Amino acid sequence: MSYDIYLNGTPCDKCGHSPAGPELPNPTYNLSQIFDLALTGEQFPNSNISEGAVVLLREKTDRPRGLRVLNGKKARETEEPIRQAVARMEDPTMLQNFSALEPENGWGDLPGAIKVMKDLLSAARTYPNHVWEIH
Protein backbone atom coordinates (compact mmCIF):
# COMPACT_ATOMS: atom_id res chain seq x y z
CA MET A 1 0.00 0.00 0.00
CA SER A 2 1.16 3.48 -0.80
CA TYR A 3 0.34 7.04 0.08
CA ASP A 4 -1.84 8.97 -2.34
CA ILE A 5 -0.45 12.51 -2.41
CA TYR A 6 -2.06 15.49 -4.13
CA LEU A 7 -1.37 19.20 -4.14
CA ASN A 8 -4.71 20.78 -4.99
CA GLY A 9 -5.28 24.29 -6.28
CA THR A 10 -8.11 26.52 -5.09
CA PRO A 11 -11.23 26.11 -7.25
CA CYS A 12 -12.20 29.07 -9.44
CA ASP A 13 -15.11 31.09 -8.01
CA LYS A 14 -16.72 31.32 -11.46
CA CYS A 15 -16.36 27.86 -12.95
CA GLY A 16 -15.28 25.64 -10.04
CA HIS A 17 -12.26 24.31 -11.94
CA SER A 18 -9.22 23.58 -9.77
CA PRO A 19 -5.80 24.22 -11.27
CA ALA A 20 -3.80 21.04 -11.72
CA GLY A 21 -1.04 20.29 -9.27
CA PRO A 22 2.23 18.51 -9.93
CA GLU A 23 2.89 14.82 -10.45
CA LEU A 24 3.87 13.54 -7.01
CA PRO A 25 5.43 10.32 -5.76
CA ASN A 26 3.36 7.63 -4.08
CA PRO A 27 5.76 6.19 -1.50
CA THR A 28 5.04 3.03 0.43
CA TYR A 29 3.47 3.23 3.88
CA ASN A 30 6.49 1.20 5.02
CA LEU A 31 8.34 4.54 5.16
CA SER A 32 5.81 6.18 7.50
CA GLN A 33 8.03 5.97 10.57
CA ILE A 34 10.93 7.60 8.70
CA PHE A 35 8.69 10.39 7.39
CA ASP A 36 7.20 10.88 10.84
CA LEU A 37 10.54 11.22 12.61
CA ALA A 38 11.79 13.54 9.86
CA LEU A 39 8.75 15.84 9.96
CA THR A 40 8.03 15.85 13.69
CA GLY A 41 11.27 14.88 15.41
CA GLU A 42 9.13 12.68 17.68
CA GLN A 43 8.51 9.02 18.30
CA PHE A 44 5.92 7.39 16.04
CA PRO A 45 2.61 7.59 17.93
CA ASN A 46 0.48 4.49 18.37
CA SER A 47 3.04 2.17 16.80
CA ASN A 48 0.74 -0.74 17.64
CA ILE A 49 -1.71 0.47 14.96
CA SER A 50 -0.74 -0.45 11.40
CA GLU A 51 -0.98 1.97 8.49
CA GLY A 52 -3.36 -0.49 6.87
CA ALA A 53 -5.69 -0.14 9.85
CA VAL A 54 -5.45 3.65 9.65
CA VAL A 55 -6.24 3.71 5.94
CA LEU A 56 -8.68 0.85 5.52
CA LEU A 57 -10.36 0.69 8.93
CA ARG A 58 -10.07 4.41 9.78
CA GLU A 59 -8.32 3.64 13.09
CA LYS A 60 -7.49 6.82 14.98
CA THR A 61 -4.05 7.75 16.25
CA ASP A 62 -3.04 10.40 18.78
CA ARG A 63 -2.00 12.66 15.90
CA PRO A 64 -1.57 12.30 12.15
CA ARG A 65 1.45 10.18 11.33
CA GLY A 66 4.00 10.15 8.55
CA LEU A 67 3.26 12.35 5.57
CA ARG A 68 -0.30 12.89 6.83
CA VAL A 69 1.04 15.64 9.14
CA LEU A 70 1.05 17.80 5.97
CA ASN A 71 -2.56 17.03 5.04
CA GLY A 72 -4.86 20.05 4.71
CA LYS A 73 -2.06 22.61 4.92
CA LYS A 74 -1.09 25.12 2.26
CA ALA A 75 2.18 24.22 0.60
CA ARG A 76 3.82 27.48 1.64
CA GLU A 77 3.13 26.59 5.31
CA THR A 78 4.96 23.31 4.87
CA GLU A 79 8.02 24.42 2.93
CA GLU A 80 10.14 25.07 6.02
CA PRO A 81 9.05 21.91 7.90
CA ILE A 82 9.81 19.81 4.82
CA ARG A 83 13.20 21.51 4.40
CA GLN A 84 13.97 20.76 8.04
CA ALA A 85 12.85 17.16 7.53
CA VAL A 86 15.29 16.73 4.64
CA ALA A 87 18.05 18.24 6.78
CA ARG A 88 17.28 15.76 9.59
CA MET A 89 17.27 12.84 7.17
CA GLU A 90 20.63 13.88 5.72
CA ASP A 91 22.22 14.66 9.11
CA PRO A 92 25.03 12.11 9.66
CA THR A 93 24.39 12.17 13.42
CA MET A 94 20.82 10.93 12.81
CA LEU A 95 21.67 8.29 10.19
CA GLN A 96 21.49 5.44 12.69
CA ASN A 97 18.06 6.58 13.96
CA PHE A 98 16.63 6.70 10.44
CA SER A 99 18.34 3.55 9.21
CA ALA A 100 16.83 1.63 12.14
CA LEU A 101 13.37 2.56 10.79
CA GLU A 102 13.95 1.12 7.31
CA PRO A 103 11.38 -1.61 6.69
CA GLU A 104 12.60 -5.16 7.21
CA ASN A 105 10.73 -6.34 4.12
CA GLY A 106 12.97 -4.16 1.93
CA TRP A 107 10.09 -2.15 0.49
CA GLY A 108 11.49 1.35 0.84
CA ASP A 109 14.69 2.75 2.27
CA LEU A 110 16.16 5.98 3.61
CA PRO A 111 17.61 7.19 0.27
CA GLY A 112 14.19 6.70 -1.35
CA ALA A 113 12.49 8.53 1.51
CA ILE A 114 14.90 11.44 1.13
CA LYS A 115 14.11 11.64 -2.60
CA VAL A 116 10.37 11.71 -1.82
CA MET A 117 10.82 14.55 0.66
CA LYS A 118 12.93 16.52 -1.81
CA ASP A 119 10.21 16.05 -4.45
CA LEU A 120 7.59 17.31 -1.97
CA LEU A 121 9.79 20.29 -1.10
CA SER A 122 10.15 21.19 -4.76
CA ALA A 123 6.38 20.92 -5.24
CA ALA A 124 5.71 23.09 -2.16
CA ARG A 125 8.02 25.78 -3.54
CA THR A 126 6.48 25.64 -7.02
CA TYR A 127 2.82 25.55 -5.88
CA PRO A 128 2.80 27.59 -2.63
CA ASN A 129 -0.95 28.28 -2.66
CA HIS A 130 -2.01 24.68 -3.30
CA VAL A 131 -3.21 22.49 -0.44
CA TRP A 132 -1.88 19.03 0.48
CA GLU A 133 -4.26 16.10 0.35
CA ILE A 134 -2.58 12.95 1.64
CA HIS A 135 -4.19 9.56 2.22
GIFENZI-V588875 format. One record per pair of residues at least 24 apart in sequence whose ideal C-beta (glycine too) atoms are under 8 Angstrom apart, sorted by the first residue. I is the first residue (numbers start at 1). GAP is how many residues later the second one is. Records with the same first field share a line. If there is no record, write none. Layout:
I: GAP / GAP
//
This chain:
1: 27 / 28 / 50 / 51 / 54
2: 24 / 25 / 26 / 27
3: 24 / 25 / 26 / 63 / 64 / 131 / 132
4: 129 / 130 / 131
5: 62 / 115 / 127 / 128 / 129
6: 126 / 127 / 128
7: 68 / 116 / 117 / 120 / 123 / 124 / 125 / 126
8: 122 / 123 / 124 / 125
9: 118 / 120 / 121
10: 119 / 120 / 121
19: 111
21: 102 / 106 / 109
22: 101 / 104 / 105
24: 95 / 96 / 99
25: 90 / 91 / 94 / 95
27: 40 / 81 / 85 / 86 / 89
28: 75 / 79 / 80
29: 26 / 37
30: 73 / 75 / 77 / 78
31: 35 / 72 / 77 / 81 / 82 / 85
32: 33 / 34 / 35
33: 33 / 68
34: 55 / 64 / 67 / 68 / 74 / 76 / 79
35: 31 / 32 / 50 / 78 / 81 / 82
36: 29 / 30 / 33
37: 51 / 60 / 61 / 64
38: 47 / 48 / 50 / 51 / 60 / 75 / 79
39: 27 / 28 / 30 / 31 / 42 / 43 / 46
40: 29
41: 47
55: 80
67: 53 / 67
68: 66 / 67
70: 50 / 62 / 64
71: 61 / 62 / 63
72: 59 / 60 / 61
73: 58 / 59
74: 54 / 55 / 56 / 57 / 58
75: 48 / 49 / 50 / 52 / 53 / 54 / 55 / 56 / 57
76: 48 / 52 / 53
78: 42 / 46 / 54
79: 42 / 45 / 46 / 49
82: 35 / 38 / 39 / 42
83: 38
85: 32
86: 28 / 31 / 32 / 35
89: 24 / 25 / 28
90: 24
//
